[in-house]
């Protein structure tokens, strides 16, 4: 029997208060699941709320004051969200740290946040803190997640931490909860730092609560929905999908075992809601297209027909139009023959709300996925806007755009095309950085730094990022992101970096997708161990570059390319934890390859 949805008019104005309200209304509804001993074990909202209340009392016992901060470093687990919400309950501000961050980066965030308490996943994360503990004067306590034991006076096990709750009466937690104000600081989101040290985005209780309610109203998420939590919880988008929205509407989440187990976990959990970064959708596209390309004869024609049906059907549905009886019949038939065979492999059998965000995804990938009956809604936003600024939602979706402005928010373009946002989701400012705040918040408007264009129907498209615009030696402005996205449409190209600032012509560094390379080698008779320098592979890459060039003006043509000698990586400083390009570091690390492309001029 399904649980009735909470009327939105009765939803409390802070996420912590919503948790206790949801637990009171629907104590037996499942809040989250964790895989233990091969089985997905559920925890109810009543138990979830009790865990948060106990952790909140323990935080007070450890000295957390209203306005104080708690840092969290670990993969997605119940302890992560319990500590996060508990900190907010008692007036503190949690701050997540990416698990891939180095000891130096961890020290910067913990010290900048002036955190007195840090929650860590395991011994590996403890070593990072331990290495820099002499540079963390504010740090008083380290708490470990379940199963991790560290022999150090500063460190508490999860059980020892919870036991400290006995020192604080429940009345103190209740007092602090009732004292929360909508404009109070609720959390710190440290940006992934593509151009320098991360800045701490201050989000208020109103920011989180308003955005969560708006999001669930837009995509109609309710208690019967479930999602898989696997992307970094230090990112605002994953927090929205794993913490704030589920608490608001009473839906459930399942915590992935690890990033490596995500494909398997998707097939087990079968989420109804899935948020993913473009690289995930690109991998789905590459894997499915490779398998479908093996079809021959009548089966090949059937696949082509089903994909055409899916694309036409979802184009109509995406715009809120009736696809008509005949196309609907074809769609039902195609589901029986093709879609129902493909989607279980991806774990998307029940997925009804699929979202892509955090970076641009190409229209070609989205169109392909629509062809297998997976309509992906692209969202655009930033941490400073609490996540979404514009959103392609059911009935208002145009592939290739990032959708119209979310209801209640104002979005406009400055004279130079910069996207500006004003609304209840705009942040309070940057923590301890008044100068950066003044540059980004002007008269209530958030200056995004992104360049965009609206179509006649109010759908926004992203042109590029102001700081990433390349100005060629001839004075032409070029947005590299669109060219890079077009290059990545080819299955062999896993990543692309366009070069050309103050240069006579554009070039590109290409990262070959090793899985796709092995498939290409097998299909072309070269063998699964074929290298990127093989003549046939080079020929295929040149075809990809030529096809890309046909889509753009001559000044935007890529004249030369180089295959990267190794993959771009987070630990070498070329990618952020959300897989955005850190161009300055890429230019430095691959300076030799770049200069070689400009020797002797354009070909």
N, C-alpha and C positions, 0 to 999 in steps of 0.2 A: 504494500500500500504506500503510495507516494506521500511525501510530506508537503502540506500546503505552503506556498511561498509567503514570506513575511510581507505584509503590506508596506510599501516604501514610505508611506506617510508616517509610519510608526517607528521607523528605523532611527536609533539614537545617532547623535551627531559626531561621535568619535568611534573609531574602530574598536578600541578596548571595551567600551561600553556595549557595542554591538555583540561582541563575543559572549558576554554574560547574558545578554538579552536572548540571543539565539539559543544558548544552552538552557535557559529557563523555559523557553517556548517548546523546543524540540530536543529534549535531553538525550533521547535514544538515537537520533540521526547520526550517521557516520560523518565524522569530521576529517579523519585521515586514515590511511592504511600504510603499513610497513611490511615488507616481505621478511618473514622469519621462518627459518626451517623449510623453505620452499612454498610457504603459504602466505597470502596477503592477510595480515591481521588488522582488524578494524579498531579504531578508538572513537568513542562517541563524543558528541559536543559537550555533554556533561563532564566527561573525563578530561577532555581538552581544556575546558574552562577551569577545572580543578587544578590541573597541572600548571596553568598560567598563574592562577592565584597563589599557589604554593611557591612558584619561582619568584613571583613579585614580592612576597614576604621575605624570601631569602635575599633578594637584591637589597631590600631595605636594611636587613640585618648586616649586610656587607658594607653598608654606608652610602648606598646610592641615594642622592638627594634630587629633588625636582630640578631639572635643567642639567643634571649630570649625564654622562655618556657611558655606554657599554659597547665594546666592539665584539664582533662575531666573525670567526674565521673557520669555515668548514663547508663541506658539501651539504646538500639539502637533506635535512633530517628533522624529526619532530623537535629535538632540543633547540634547533636554530629558530624555528618560528615561536616556540614557547618562550624562549628568552627574549626574542624581539618584541612580542606583544606584552610580556611581563614588564619590560623596561618602560614601555609606553604607559602601562596601567598606573605606574607610580610616579609619572611625570618625567621620566628619563627619556633619553633619545638614543636608540640603538643605531649602530653604524656597521654595516657589513663590509667585509674585506674579501676580495677575490682570492680563491684558494691557490691560484697560480702566482700570487704576488711574492716577491723576493723578501728576505729579511729586512733589507733597506726600505722597501716600499711599505712593509708592515709597520716598521718603526715610524715612518712618516705619518701614517694614518692614525695609529694609536696615540702618538704624541700630539699631533695636530688636534685630534678630537678631545684630548685631555682625558682619555678614558681611564677610570679607576678599576674597571673590571673588564676582563677579556674572556670570552667563551671560545674554546678551541676544540677541534674535532679529534685530533690524534697526536701521537708523538712527533710526527713530521712537522706539523704546524707549531707544536710546542718548541721545537728546535729553532724555528725562525724567531720566536719571541725571546727565547732564552739567549740567543746570540746577541740580541740588542737590548736586553733588559736594563743594562747600565745607562741607556739613553732614553729610558721611559720613567721619568721621575713621578708621574701621576699614577702609574699602575700599582695597585695594591693587591689585587686578587686575580688568579687565573683559575677558571673553571673548565673542566674537561667534559666532553660529551660522554655518553654511556660507553662503557667498555674500555676506556682509556685511563690508565693509572700512571701518574708521574710522581716520583719520589723527590719532592721539593717543598719546603715550608710555604711557599707562595701558592701552591697548587691544591685545589679541591677536586675530588671526583664529583661526578654528577650527583651521586647519592649524598655525599657530604654537604654539597651545596644545598640540596633540597632540605636536608636536616636543619640547616640554619634558619629555616622558616619558623621554627618553634620559638625563636627569640623575638618575633614581631607579631603583634596581634592582628587579626584580620581587620579590625576596625581601622587601623592605620592605612591599610591598602584601600579600603572603602572610602576613607576620607580623601585620599589623594585622587582616586578615580573620579569622585564627584567634583573635585576641584579643577579638573582638566577644562581648559578653554579652547574653543575652536581655533583661535589664532596662535595658540602655544606651539612651540617646536615639538614635533612628534618623532622625526627621524632624520638622520643624515645619510645622504646618498653620495658617496665619493665617485666622481666621474672617472671614466677609465683613462683619461689623460692622453689624448692623441697628440697634444702639442706641448706638454709639460707636466709638472706635478699635478695630481688630481685636486680638484676643488670640491669642497663639501657643500652639497646642495641642501639647504634647510627646507624641509617640507613640514607644513603644519598639520594639525589634526583635521582641519577643514579640507586641506588639499587632498589628503588620503581618503577621507570619508566621502567627499563630494565626487571625486573621480571614480571610486569604486562603485558607488550607486549609479552614476551616469553610465559606466561601462556595462553593468549587468542589465540595465534598462535597455541599452542599445542592442545587445545580442541575446537578450532574454535568457540569461543563465539563472537556473533555479536549483532547488534542493535535489532534484533527480540527476543533476549533472556531476561529472567527475573529470578531473584533469591529472596529468602526470607532472610532477615537480622535478625538474632536472637541470634547468638553466640556472646560472648563478643567482642566488637569492640576494646578493649585494646589488643587483640591478633592479630598478624600480618596476620594470615590466613584469619580471618574475614575481616580485613581491605582490603586485596587483593580482596576478593569476593564482598565487599560492597562499596568500595571507588575507589581503583586504577584501577582495571580491568574494571568496568563499565564506568568510566570516559574515559578510553583509547579506548574502542570499542563502546561506546554509548548505552550499554544495560541498563536495568532498574532494580531497586530493590524495594521490598516492605518491609516495616518495620513491624515486628511482634508486636502484641499488648503487649505480655508478653511471658515469657517462658511457662506459663501454657496454653496459647492460641496457641502455635506453631502447634499442630496437626490440630486444626480447621483452622488456617490460611493457612497451607499447602494445605488443601482441597479447600480453597477459591482461593488462588493465583495460584495454579498449576504451580510451577516454572519449567522452563526448565533446570535450573542449581541448584544443591543442594549440599552444602558442609555441612558435619556433622561430629561430633566426634564419635568414636566407640560406645559410650553408646547409641546414637540415633539409629544406625544401629542394635545394639543388641536388643533394644526394639522393633524395627520393626520385627526382626527375631522371638523374643519370642511371640509377639502378633499374627503374621500370622501363625506361626507353631502351636500355641495352637488352633486356629480356624480350620486349615486344618486337625489337628489330629482328629477332630470330624467326619470327613468324613468316611463313611462306604460303603461297597459293591462296586458297579460299580463306584461311585463317588470317592472313595478312590483310585481305580486303575487309574482313569482319572487324578487325581491330581499327582500321582506318575509319570505317563507318561509325563504330561506337564512339571513337574520339571526336568525330565531327558532331555527332548527336550531343555528347556531353558539353562540348564548347558552345553550341548554339543554345542548348537548354539553359546552361548557367549564365550565358550572356543575357538572356531574357529575364531569368529569375533574379539575377544580380541587379537589374534595373527596376525590379518590382513589376515586371510585365508578366502577363499570362502566356506561357509558352505554347498554349493551344493543345487541343486534344490529341492531334496526330503526333506532335513532337513529344508530348508526355508519354504516349504509348510507346514510341520508339525508345525513349529514355528508360522506361520500365523493362523493355525487352533487352536493351543493351546492358542493363544492370544484371539481368539474369545470365546473360551470355559472357560478359566481359568484366564489368566493374566488381561483381561479387567474387570474382576469382583473384583480382588484383589487390583490392583494399585490405583483405585479411593479412596479406604478406607484410603490409606496412603497419598493421595495427590500427587501421582507420575505419574499420567496419561500422562503428557507431559514431564516428566523428561528425558532428553537425556544425560546429563552430571552429574553423581553422584560421589561425591568425599568424601573419608574418610581420616582424618588426625589428627594430634596433639597427637596421641597415637596409639599403635598397635591394630589392629583388627584381629580376627582369620580367617583363611582360611575357616573354616566351615561356619561361618556367611556369608561370601562373596559368597560362593558356593550356600548356600541356597537362598540368594537373587537373584543370577543369575538364579536360578530355577524358580523364579516368574517374570522373565524378567526385573530385576533391576540389571544392571551391575555396580558395585561400583568400582571406580578407586582409589586405595590407593596411597597416596602421603606421602613422607617422607621429613622432613626438620626441621629447627629450626629458631627462630627469628634472630639469627646471620647470617643466610643465606637468609634473607628476605622472608622466607617461604619455597618454594620447593627446594630440592636438587636432588631428583629422583622422577619420576612421572609415574605411569601406565596411559597411555593415550589411546584413541581409536586406535586400530590397533597395540598397543604395551602394552598389559596387560596380566600379569600372576598372577592369584589369589594366594595369599600367599607370593608374593614378593611386594616390594615397587617401582618396576619399574626401568628403566634405568635412567642414569643421564640426566637432562634436557639439551637441546641443548645450547652450549655456555659455559657450566660449566664443570670443570674437577672434577671427583670424583675418589679417589683411597683409598686403604687400607694401613695403616701403618703396620709395622712388627707384631704388636700385634693384628691386625684386626680392629683398630680404623678407622672410616670413616673420610676422609679428603676431604675438598671442597675448590676449588679455582675458582673464576669467578667474573663477574660484580655484582653478588648478595651478595657477602661477605661484612659484615658490616665494619664500620669505626673503631669500638672498643667499649669499655664500657665507658660510660660517667663518668668522674671523678674517674676512676679506672685503672690506667696504669698497675698495677701489674697483674690484672685479664686479661687485654688485651694482655699482653706479654705471658701469659700462654696459651691463646686461639688462638691467631694469630701468626703463625710462618712462616716467609718467604712467606707471602701472602696466606698461607694455613690456613683454619679454622679447628681446631681440635674439632670435634663434641662431643667427649666423648662417642659416641655410637660405638658398635662393630657390624660389618657386614660381609657378604660374598656375592661374585658375582657368578652367575652361568655362564655356557658357553656362554649364549646369552647376557650377560651384565646386567642381572636383579639382583638388590640388595635385599638381605634379611637381616633383623635386628636380630642380635643374642642377644643383650642385651645392657645394659649401663655399662660402665666400673666401675663406682662408685657403681653400684647395684649388681655386681657379688658377689655371695656368695661363700666363701671358707670354705668348711666343715672341721670338725676336722681331717678328713683323708687327707686333702690337695687337694681335688677335687674342681675345679671351676664349679659353676652352675649358669646359667642365669635364674633368677626367672620369667621373663616376659613371656617366652614361656609356662612354666608350668601353670602360672596364666591364660593365654589366653585359654589353653586347658580346665582348670577347668570351666571357664566361658561359655564354649560351652553348658553346661547343663543349661536348662532354669531356674532351681531353684536357681542357683548361680549367684547373681548379681555382686559380687565383690570377689576377692580372693587375699590373701597376703601370699606368701610363705616365710617361716622362715627357717634358717639353717646356718647362718654365724657362724663359729667356733663351730658348733654343730655336734653331732654324726650322725644325720639324719635330713631329711626335714620334716617340719610340715606345716600346712596351717590354716589361719584364713579365714573363709567363711562367707560372708554376703548373707543371703537368700533374694531373690527377693520376696517382699510381694505379688505383683500381681500374680506372677507365683505360689506362695505358695497357694493362694486362689484358683487358677484354679486347682492345683494338689489336693487340698482337696476336691473340688467338683467332680472331675473325679474319685477319689479313694473312694468316699463315706464317707469321714471324715468331710465334711462340709467346708464352705468358711473361717471359723475362726480357722482352724487347726494351731497348733503351730509348730515351728521348731524342738521341742524336741519330737514330736510324733514318735513312733517307725517306722512307714511307711515312714515318711519324712527322718529319720536318715538312713534307709535302702537305700532310693533313693540317698541320698548324698554320702553314701559309694560306691554305684554303680558308681557314677560320679567320685569319687577319683580313684577307681579301673580302670575305663576306661581310665582315664588320665594317670595312671601309665603304662599302656600298650604301650603308645606312646614314653616312655622315657627309658633311661638306668637305671639300678638298683640304681645307686647313686642319681638319680634324682627323685626317687619315694617318694611320700608323704606318710609317715608312720602313721601320726595321724592328725586329724583336730579338730577345735573347731568352733562352730557357734558363730559369734560375738553377744554380748548382745544388740547391737544397731547398726544402720547403720553408716558407715564412713561418715564424713561430712566436709564441708569447714570451718564452723564456729568453729569446735573443732580442726582444724589444721591438719586433717588427709588427706585431699584432697586439691589440688590446685584448683583455679577457672576453670581450664580446665580439672578437674577431674583426674589429675595424682596423684598417691600415694605419700604421704610424709612419707616415711618408718620410719624415725627416730621417728617421732611423734606417728606413729602407734605402734611401738615397746614400746614406753613409756606408752602410754595410755592403752595398753592391755597387759602389762607386766605379770599380774596375769594369764591371759588365756594362754599366751605363756609358762610360766614356768610350768603350769599344764601339758602341752603336753610332757614335758621332764622328768617328775617325773616317776621313775620306768623303764626308757628306752623304746626302741621301742617295739611295740606289735608284 
